[in-house]
Amino acid sequence: MATLDVSIANVALPSIAKDFHATTAASIWVINAYQISILVSLLPLASLGESIGYRPIWQLGLVVFTAASIACARADSLLTLSIARWVQGLGASAVFSVYGALVRFTYPKAMLGRAISISTLTVAMCSVIGPTLASAILAVSDWRWLFAVNIPIGILTLAIGARALPVPAQSARTLNFVGALLNVATFGLLTCGLQGLAQNTGSSFAVTEIVAGAIAGGFFVRYELAQVDPLLPLDLLQSTRFSLSVLTSVICFIGIAAALVSLPFEIQRLGHSAAETGLLMTPWPAAIALVAPIAGRLADRYPPEIMGGIGLVVFGCGLLSLATYPAGGTVADFLWRMAVCGVGLALFQPPNNRLILSSAPMARSGAAGAMQGAARGLGQSLGAAGVAILFRFLPVTGSNVALKLAAVMALAASLISLARLRLRQGGQS
C-alpha cells in the first residue's frame, strides 16, 4: 500500500496543484510530507520494534496508515492534505521499520535473495497498479479517490497479517528517547529546509533550518557514540561494505525520486494528458516485476556488487534516454526507455538489499532493515526536494534537467557499488 500511494500521488500532483490553486513547487509537499515523516520516525520505530516486537509495530502502522488515507481523501486544502500525508507516513514508517526483519525471520539465509526478490516483485506490482489505477480514476473522477482505495486494501492486509506474520523473539533493548528526539530534529530540519528553498519566500529561514539540522546531526552522532543501545546503528556502520551499500542506496534513491517526481510534469510538458501520464509510466514498474524474480535468484549465487553495479549503469542509461526523448517522438519510443529504467533497478535492488540485511547479526535485523528503509527515505526526500528547487528556478525545463541529474546519480552509485568488490576480494568487512 505504501508504494501504491507514492506512485498514485506522483501522477496526481499536477491535478492536486490545480485543484488547490497551488504552485508546482508547493504541491510537492504532498510527496515530501509523507517521505519526511517516514524518514524522521524510521529509526525510532525500528528500535521500538526490537524492544516490544516487530509484529505489533507492523499492525499498528497499518491501522494508522489506513485511517490517515481517509483523512487524505477528505482534505479541503493543500495544508490539510499535507498533514494527513504526514500521519500516513508515520503508519508507513512503522511498516517499513520492521519489514526487513520480518522477511529475514521468515526465510532461511540461503534463500534471502529470493525472498527479497519476492518483496521487490510485490512492490513493483503495486507500482504497476498505481499509475494505471491513477489514470483510470482521474479519467472518471478526481484525485480524492486515489487515496480512498487504500481503505479496503488496508482491512484485507490486516486480516492476512493477523494470521501470517511471524512472531520473532524480543530483545532486551530499550528505546533511546533523547536519541529519538535528536533524530527527528536532524532529519526533519534538513529535509524541511531543503523543501523551503523551493518556495519563492522564506529562503533565509530555510537556510537556518538546514544549518540547525546539521548542528543537531552533530549532537546526534556524538550522543549516540556514548550509548550502550544507540538508535543509530553505529555497530553496523563500522562495516565498510554495509556502509557503502547504504550509501549506494541513498544515492540511487535520490535519482529514483527525482525521476518519478519530475516524470509526470515532463510527460505533460510534452503534450500528454493526466490520464495518459500514468499509462506511459507503467513500463518502469512492469519491467521490475518481470526481472526482479530472476535477479533475486542470481543474488543468491553471484556477487551483489557486480549485479548492483551493472543494474545502476542500465538504470542511468535509461534515464539519459528519457531526458533526450524528442518532443515529437512516438509512444513506443517512450515506453521502451521507461522499461530500461525498470530493468536496471530490478538488477540493483534485490542484491543490494540482500547485502544490507545479511551483513547484520540476526538480533540486529531490525536495525539493518531500518537502515535500508532510512536510506530509501533519505534518498527519496532529497530527490523530491531537489526537484522542487529546480522547479523554482527552472519552471519550464526543470523536469528535464531533473532527469539528467537523476542519471548522474545512478551512474555515481554504480561506481560505489563496484568499489565494494575490492573489499570482497581483499577479504575486508
N, C-alpha and C positions, 0 to 999 in steps of 0.2 A: 504493500500500500504506500509506503514512503516513497519508493521510486516512481510509482504511478503518479503520485501527487506532484513530484518535481517536474516530470515530463509534461503533465497536463498544464501546470502553472506556466511553464515556459511558453507553450503555444498560446496561452490565453493572455499573456502580458499586453500585447497591443490592444486587445478588446477591453481589458480592465482599465488601462490608461485612458482610453476613450470614454468609457462609461463614467469614470470619476473625474474627468477633465483634468487629468494629471499629466505631468511631463513623462517622457520616456525614462529618464533617469530616476524619477521618483517611483515609478511603477516597479522598478527592480527591487524595492523594499519588500514586495510580496515574496520574492525569492530569498532575499538576504535575511529577513526576519526569521524565516524558517531555518536557514542554514546557520545563522549566528546562534540561535537558540540551541541547536544541536551541538555546535562547537563548544559553547561555554559549559554545557552540562554533561558532556560525554564522559570525561574522566571521573568526575564525582559520582555519577551513576554507576560506572563500572566498578569503582571502589565499593560502593554500597552493595552492588551485586555480589562481590566476593565476600561481603560480611553477612548478608541476610539471605543470599541465594539468588541465582540467575533467573530462575523461573518466575518468582513473584515480581521482580523488576520488569520482566518482559510483559507479563499480564497487565500490570498497572499502566505501563507505557501504551499498550494498545487501547486500553479504555480511554485514556486521556486523548490520544490521537483521534479516536472515533468521535468523541464528544466535541473536540475542537473543530472537526470537519463540519459539524452542524453550524457552529458559530461563523465559520468561513462562508458558508452558503447563505447566511442571513446578514452578512456585513452590509452596512449602509454608507460606508466611506472607505477611502484607502487606509486611513488610520485604524479603523476597527478591523478591517481585513488583515492588516499587518500584525495587530495584536493577537488576533485569533491564530494567525500563522505562527506566531511566536510560541503560543501554547501548544499548538500542533507539533512544533519542532521539539518541545520537551518530551512529548509522547514518543515521537520517532527516535529521539536520543536514547530513551530508556530501552527501546527495542534494539537499536544499533549497538548499545554499550555491552550487551551480553550475548549478542547474536553469534559472534565468532566463537565464544566459549561454548555455547550450546551445540554448535556444529562440531566442534572438536571433541566434545564429550559423547557425541552420537556416533562418530565414525572412528575406526582404528587409524593409527598414524599412516599405515601403508596405503590407505585409501583417502587420505586427506585432500590430495589434489583433485580427486574425483568428486569428493564432497563439495569442495569449493566451486568446481565447475557446475555442479547442480545448482548451487546458490547463485552463481553468475547467470546461469540459464534462466532461473526463476526471475531474477531481477530484469534480465533482458526481455523476457516475455511480457513483464509488466510494462516495460518501456515501449514494446511493440504495441500493446493495447493502448497506452497513454496517448500518443499523437493521433492514432486512428479514432479512438473514442472521443478525444477532444474535437477533432474535425467533425465527427458526426453530430455531437451535441451542439457545437457552435453553428452548425448548418440549420438547426431547427429551434434552438433555444439560446439562452445567454450563458455566461461563464459560471454562474452560481451552481448550476447542475454538475459542473466538473468536480466540485468538492462533495456534493451530496452522494455521489456514487460510492464514497468511502464507507457509508453507514452500513449497508448490507454486507460489504466485504469484511468490515471490522467485526460484526457479530458472528459471521461464519468462522473467521480466523480464531476468535476467542474460543469457540466451541471445539475447534480442532486442537488448539494449543492445550486446552484443559485435559485432553486425553493423550496427546502425543509428546509433549515436552519432556525431556529427561530431567531428573532431579539430582544434580551433582552435589557432592558434599560441600558444606560451607567451610570457609576458612576462619581463622581467628583474627583477621584484620579488622581494624576499627576505622571508622570514617574520619578523615582529617578535615575538620571544619574550616580551620584557618587556611589550609591549602586550597580548599574548595572556593573560598571567597577570593583568594588571590588569582586562582584560575579564571574565575568569572570576570574579574577586573581586567586581567591581561588580555584575554581573547575578545571580550566584549568591547573594551575601549579601542583596541586596534582595529577590529573589523567595522565598528560603528564610525570610527574616524575616517577610515578609507571610503566608506559609503558617503560620509558627509562631504568629502571632497568632490563628489559628483554633483552636488547641488549648486545652484547659482549663488547661494548666500551661505554664510557661516563657515567659510574656508578656514578662518583663523581658529574657530572653535574646533573644527575637525582636526587641525594640526595639533591643537592642545590635547585632544583625545588620544591621538597617536603617540605623542610624547609621554602622556600619563600611562598609556598601556605598556610602552616599552619599560618605563620605570617599574611598574607593577610586575612585569615579567622578570626583571632582575631580582626583585624581592621574592618572587615566587620560586625561582630556581634556588636562590640562597636558602630560603626556608626549607625547601624540600630536601636539600642535601643533608640537613641535620635530623631528619625524621627517620624513625625505625620503619614505619609503613608509609612511605611517600605516595602522594596522589599521582605525581608524575613518575612513571616507571623508569627511574634512572638506572636501576639494575639492568633492565633490558637494553636501554640505550647505550650501555657500555659496550655492547656487541657492535662492532663496526658494520657487519653485514646487516644486522637488524636496523640500525640507524640509517644506513644507506637505502635500505628497502623502504623505510618510512619516508625518507626524503624524495626518493623516486616517485612514490605515490602522491606526495604533496604536489610536486611539480606537474605530474601528469594530470591531476585533477584540476589544477589551475587551467590547463589547456582545455580539458573536457568542459568545465563550467563556462569558460569564455566562449567556446564554440556553441554550446547548447543554448546559452542566453542570447547570443548575437544572431544565431541562425534564423529564428522566426522573423526578426527585423530585416535581415539580409534577404530572405526569401520574398518577403512582402515588398522590399525595396525594388526587387527585380520584377514586380508586377503581379505576384500571385496573391490570392485571397487568403483570409484566415483559415477557411476550411481546407484549402489546398495545402497550407503550410504543414499541417500535421501529417498528411499523406506523404509529402515529399521528405519528411524527416524519418519516416518509418524504416527505410532500408538499414539505417545505422543499427538500431537495436535488433532488427531481424537478422542481420549478419552475425551479431554476437550470439543470438540464440542458436544459430546453426553451427558456429565454430567453437563455442565455449566447451561443449562436452568433449570434443576432440582434444582441445587444449588442456583440459583437466586431466585426461588420461596421460597425455605426454608429460605433464608437470610432475607426475609420479615416477617418470623414467629418465627425464633429461634435465640438465642444469637449468634452473629457473632464470638465472642471469642471462643466458643466451636467448631463451624464449622471450623473456621480457624485453630485451634489447631489440630483437627483431620486430616484435609486435609494436613497439613505440616508433620505430622507423616507418613501418607501414602506416601507422596512425598519423604521423606527421606529414607523410606524403599525401594522404587522403585529405588532410586539412588544407594543404597548399593547393591541391587541385580544386577544392571548393572555393578558396579565395580567388582563384583565377578563372572561375566559371564565367563565361561571357553572358551579357545581358540577353542576347538572342539565342542562347543555347537551348537544346531540346530537353524535355523532361527526362528522357532516358539517360542523357549525358549527366544530368544532375544526380540521378538515382545511383548510378554506379560509383560515383565519388563518395556518396554517403555510405555505401556498402563497404568501401575500402576502409573508411574510418572504423566501422564496426568490427571488421576482421582484425585490424591492428589491436584494438582494445581487447578482443577476445583472446588473442595470443598473449597479451601482457597481464591481465588481471588475475586469472587463476594461479599461475606460477608465482607471481609476486605476493599475493595474499597467502599462499601456502607457505612461502618462506617466512613471512612475518609471524604467522601462527605457530609454525613448527619450531621456530627459534626459541620459544619460551618454554619453561617447565610447565607441566600440567596445572600446577597450583596457581600459575600466573597467566592462565589462558584468558581470564577476564581482562587483565591489563594489556595483553597483546592484542586482543580483539578491539579494545578501546583505542589503542594507538592506531590500529588500522582504520577505525572509524574516524578518529581525530584527524588523521592525515587526509582522508577524503573530505571531511568537513572544512578543514582549514583551506585546502586547495579550492574547494567549491566557493567558499566565501571570498577568498582573494580574487578568484577568477571573475565572479559576478561583480564585485566592487570595481575591479579593473575595467570591465566593460562599461559600467555606469560612468566612470571617469572619462573614458573615451567618448561616450555619447555626449557628455557635456561640452567637450572641446571640438568634437567632430560629429555633429548631429546627423549629417547625411551619410558620410563614409565610415563612421565609427564601427559599424558591424563588420565591414570588410577588413578593416585594419585589425580588429579583434581576432578574426580567423587566422590572419597571418601571424600574429603574436602567439596564438594558440599552437600553431605548427612549430614555432621556435621552441616553445616549452616542451612539446612532445619530443623533439629531437635532442634537446638538452637532457631530458630524463633518460633517453636511450643511452647516452654516454655514461651516466651514473650507473645504470643497470649493468652495462657491460663491464664497468670498472669493478663490480663485485666479483667478477670471475677471477680476477687476480688474487683476491683474498681466498677464494676457494682453492686455487692452485697452490697458494702459499700455505694452506692449512690454517689460516687465521680465522678467528671467530668474528 
